[in-house]
Amino acid sequence: MARSALTQLQDQIEAIRREAYDAGYAAAMQAIRDFVARPAAAAPATAPRGRGQAKAPAAKPAARRGRPPAAKQAVVRKRSRPQRGANANLIAEVLKAMPSGTARPAEIRKVLQNDKGVAMAFTSIRHALGQLAQRNEATVTGDGKTWRYTGAA
Protein backbone atom coordinates (compact mmCIF):
# COMPACT_ATOMS: atom_id res chain seq x y z
CA MET A 1 0.00 0.00 0.00
CA ALA A 2 2.81 2.43 0.87
CA ARG A 3 4.49 1.46 -2.38
CA SER A 4 1.43 2.28 -4.48
CA ALA A 5 1.01 5.65 -2.72
CA LEU A 6 4.65 6.46 -3.48
CA THR A 7 4.29 5.55 -7.15
CA GLN A 8 1.09 7.60 -7.41
CA LEU A 9 2.90 10.60 -5.91
CA GLN A 10 5.80 10.15 -8.33
CA ASP A 11 3.37 9.90 -11.28
CA GLN A 12 1.62 13.11 -10.17
CA ILE A 13 4.96 14.93 -9.83
CA GLU A 14 6.00 13.73 -13.28
CA ALA A 15 2.69 14.88 -14.79
CA ILE A 16 3.04 18.33 -13.20
CA ARG A 17 6.64 18.56 -14.43
CA ARG A 18 5.56 17.67 -17.99
CA GLU A 19 2.75 20.24 -17.93
CA ALA A 20 5.11 22.96 -16.69
CA TYR A 21 7.69 22.05 -19.34
CA ASP A 22 5.05 22.11 -22.10
CA ALA A 23 3.71 25.48 -20.89
CA GLY A 24 7.21 26.98 -20.79
CA TYR A 25 8.07 25.59 -24.20
CA ALA A 26 4.84 26.98 -25.69
CA ALA A 27 5.54 30.41 -24.17
CA ALA A 28 9.09 30.44 -25.54
CA MET A 29 7.92 29.46 -29.02
CA GLN A 30 5.26 32.19 -28.93
CA ALA A 31 7.90 34.76 -27.95
CA ILE A 32 10.05 33.65 -30.90
CA ARG A 33 7.08 33.90 -33.29
CA ASP A 34 6.29 37.39 -31.99
CA PHE A 35 9.89 38.49 -32.42
CA VAL A 36 10.14 37.17 -35.96
CA ALA A 37 6.83 38.78 -36.94
CA ARG A 38 8.04 42.28 -35.88
CA PRO A 39 9.33 44.51 -38.68
CA ALA A 40 13.07 45.24 -38.75
CA ALA A 41 12.53 48.94 -37.92
CA ALA A 42 11.03 47.99 -34.57
CA ALA A 43 14.12 45.98 -33.66
CA PRO A 44 16.60 47.66 -31.31
CA ALA A 45 19.18 49.84 -33.11
CA THR A 46 22.19 48.30 -31.37
CA ALA A 47 22.29 44.73 -30.29
CA PRO A 48 24.29 43.97 -27.15
CA ARG A 49 27.71 42.61 -27.99
CA GLY A 50 29.05 39.41 -26.54
CA ARG A 51 32.45 39.18 -25.00
CA GLY A 52 34.31 37.94 -28.08
CA GLN A 53 32.66 40.19 -30.69
CA ALA A 54 34.63 43.05 -32.15
CA LYS A 55 33.49 46.66 -32.27
CA ALA A 56 32.24 48.11 -35.51
CA PRO A 57 34.89 50.30 -37.18
CA ALA A 58 34.57 53.97 -36.32
CA ALA A 59 33.87 56.49 -39.01
CA LYS A 60 36.97 58.17 -40.40
CA PRO A 61 37.36 61.86 -39.54
CA ALA A 62 37.09 64.37 -42.36
CA ALA A 63 40.38 65.25 -44.03
CA ARG A 64 41.90 68.62 -43.10
CA ARG A 65 42.17 71.25 -45.77
CA GLY A 66 45.52 72.63 -46.79
CA ARG A 67 47.49 69.45 -46.28
CA PRO A 68 48.15 67.23 -49.28
CA PRO A 69 47.34 63.54 -48.80
CA ALA A 70 50.95 62.50 -49.48
CA ALA A 71 52.22 64.54 -46.54
CA LYS A 72 50.04 62.60 -44.12
CA GLN A 73 51.98 59.43 -43.46
CA ALA A 74 51.14 57.17 -40.58
CA VAL A 75 53.95 55.75 -38.53
CA VAL A 76 53.46 52.01 -38.47
CA ARG A 77 55.23 50.14 -35.75
CA LYS A 78 55.61 46.49 -36.43
CA ARG A 79 55.85 44.18 -33.45
CA SER A 80 58.63 41.86 -34.32
CA ARG A 81 60.06 38.93 -32.51
CA PRO A 82 63.42 39.26 -30.81
CA GLN A 83 66.40 38.35 -32.91
CA ARG A 84 67.77 34.82 -32.65
CA GLY A 85 70.29 34.50 -29.85
CA ALA A 86 69.12 37.64 -28.07
CA ASN A 87 68.58 35.75 -24.80
CA ALA A 88 72.09 34.31 -24.89
CA ASN A 89 73.55 37.76 -25.54
CA LEU A 90 71.61 39.25 -22.62
CA ILE A 91 72.79 36.51 -20.30
CA ALA A 92 76.39 36.89 -21.49
CA GLU A 93 76.17 40.60 -20.59
CA VAL A 94 74.82 39.74 -17.14
CA LEU A 95 77.57 37.18 -16.51
CA LYS A 96 80.24 39.68 -17.61
CA ALA A 97 78.84 42.30 -15.22
CA MET A 98 78.77 40.01 -12.17
CA PRO A 99 81.46 41.00 -9.62
CA SER A 100 82.49 37.41 -8.93
CA GLY A 101 82.15 36.42 -12.57
CA THR A 102 79.80 33.59 -11.62
CA ALA A 103 76.06 33.46 -11.16
CA ARG A 104 73.20 31.03 -10.66
CA PRO A 105 70.18 31.11 -12.98
CA ALA A 106 68.06 32.69 -10.22
CA GLU A 107 70.58 35.53 -9.83
CA ILE A 108 70.69 36.01 -13.60
CA ARG A 109 66.90 36.20 -13.70
CA LYS A 110 66.80 38.75 -10.89
CA VAL A 111 69.38 40.98 -12.62
CA LEU A 112 67.51 40.71 -15.93
CA GLN A 113 64.26 41.77 -14.26
CA ASN A 114 65.68 44.57 -12.13
CA ASP A 115 68.35 46.10 -14.37
CA LYS A 116 67.25 45.32 -17.91
CA GLY A 117 63.49 45.13 -17.42
CA VAL A 118 63.30 41.74 -19.13
CA ALA A 119 61.18 38.93 -17.72
CA MET A 120 62.65 35.60 -18.75
CA ALA A 121 61.64 32.09 -17.76
CA PHE A 122 64.13 29.80 -16.06
CA THR A 123 63.90 27.35 -18.95
CA SER A 124 64.90 30.10 -21.38
CA ILE A 125 67.82 31.04 -19.14
CA ARG A 126 68.97 27.43 -18.95
CA HIS A 127 68.68 27.05 -22.72
CA ALA A 128 70.66 30.24 -23.34
CA LEU A 129 73.33 29.09 -20.88
CA GLY A 130 73.54 25.84 -22.82
CA GLN A 131 74.00 27.82 -26.04
CA LEU A 132 76.78 29.84 -24.42
CA ALA A 133 78.42 26.62 -23.23
CA GLN A 134 78.33 25.20 -26.78
CA ARG A 135 80.06 28.35 -28.02
CA ASN A 136 82.60 28.06 -25.18
CA GLU A 137 81.54 31.44 -23.80
CA ALA A 138 80.30 30.07 -20.46
CA THR A 139 81.10 27.04 -18.33
CA VAL A 140 79.50 25.35 -15.37
CA THR A 141 81.52 25.57 -12.16
CA GLY A 142 82.38 22.57 -10.00
CA ASP A 143 79.12 22.58 -8.01
CA GLY A 144 77.08 22.33 -11.23
CA LYS A 145 74.78 25.18 -10.19
CA THR A 146 76.71 28.34 -11.01
CA TRP A 147 77.93 29.54 -14.38
CA ARG A 148 81.08 31.49 -15.25
CA TYR A 149 81.62 33.67 -18.30
CA THR A 150 84.80 32.55 -20.05
CA GLY A 151 84.76 34.93 -23.02
CA ALA A 152 84.19 34.48 -26.72
CA ALA A 153 86.14 31.64 -28.25
N, C-alpha and C positions, 0 to 999 in steps of 0.2 A: 504494500500500500504506500509506504514512504517512497518507494522507488517510482511508482507511477505518478505521484505528486511532484517529484523532482523532474521527471521527464516532461510533465505538462508545463511546469514552470519554465523549463528550458525552451520548449516549443513556443511558449508565449513570448519569451524574450527574443527569440529568433524572428518571430513574426513582426514584432515591433521594430526590431533592427532593420529588417527588410523594408518595411513601410517607410521608415525614416530615410533610408538610403534612396529609395525610389523617389520620395518627395524632394530630397536634396538634388538628385540627378535631374529631375524634371525642372526644378527652379534654375539650375545652372544652364540647362539647354535653352530655356526660355530667355535667360539673360543674353546668351550668345545670339539667339535669333533676333532679339531686340537691337543688339549692337550692330549686327550685320545689316539690318534693315535701315539704320540711320544713314542719312546722306553724309558724304565726306566733309562737307562744310561744317556740320555739327560736331565733328570729331575735334578733340583738343588740338590746339595749334602745335604744341610741343609735347612729344611723348617723353615720359621719364626715361633717362638713360640708365642702362645697367652698368655694372662695374667695369666690364671689359670693353664697352663700346667707346669709340673715339668721338671727339667733338666734331661738329661740322666745321669746315674751314671758314675762317672769318673773311669778311669782304675786304678787298684790297683798298687802301686809302687812295684818294685821288692824287695824281701826279702833280708835283709843284711846277709852277710856271717859271721859266727863266733858266732852267737847268736842263741841258740836253740829256737824253736817256743814256748815252754812252758814258757820261761822267758819273752816273750813279752805279757804282759797282759794289756788290755785297762781298764782304769778307767771309769766306767760307772756311771754317776750321774743320779739318778732317780728323776724327779720332782714329789714331793709328795705334797699332800694337807696338810694344817696345821692341827695339831691335834685338836680334838674336845675340845671346851672350851678355845682355845688359845686367842680368842678376850677378853673373860671375864677376863682371867688372866692378859692380858696386861692392861686392863682398871683398874683392881684392883691395879696394880702397880702404875699407874698414879695417882689414887685417894690417895694412901698411900703417894706418894711423894709431893702432893700439900701442900703448907704451911698452908693454912687455913683448910685443910682437906675436903673442899667441892669444887665442880667444876661443870660447865655446860657442856653439850655435846660438844659445840663448843670449849671450852677450852681444853677438853680432846682430841678432834680431832687435835687441834693445837699442843699440846704436843706430841701426837703420831707421827705427821708428822715431827716436828722439832727434837725431841730428839731420837726417836726410828726408824725413817725412814719408818714408816708404814702408808700407805694411807688407811683409813678406812671410809666407808660411814656412814652417820648419822644414817641410819636405823640399821646398824650393831652395832653401839655404843649403840643405844637405846635397841636393843635386848639383848646385853651383860649386860647392866645395869639391865634389867629385870631379867636376869639369876642370877646376883649377889643379887638382892633383894629377889628372891626366896630362895636363900641359906643363907639369912640374913647376907650377907657380906656388903651390901650397902643399904642405905635408902634415900628416897626423903625428902628434907627439907620442911619446911612449905610453901615456895612459889611455890613448885611443879616444879621448873625449875632446881634446883641444887641438886647434889647428894653428899652424905657423906659416906665415908668408915667406916664401924662399926667393921670390923674384922671378922675373920672366926668364925662360930658358933660352 
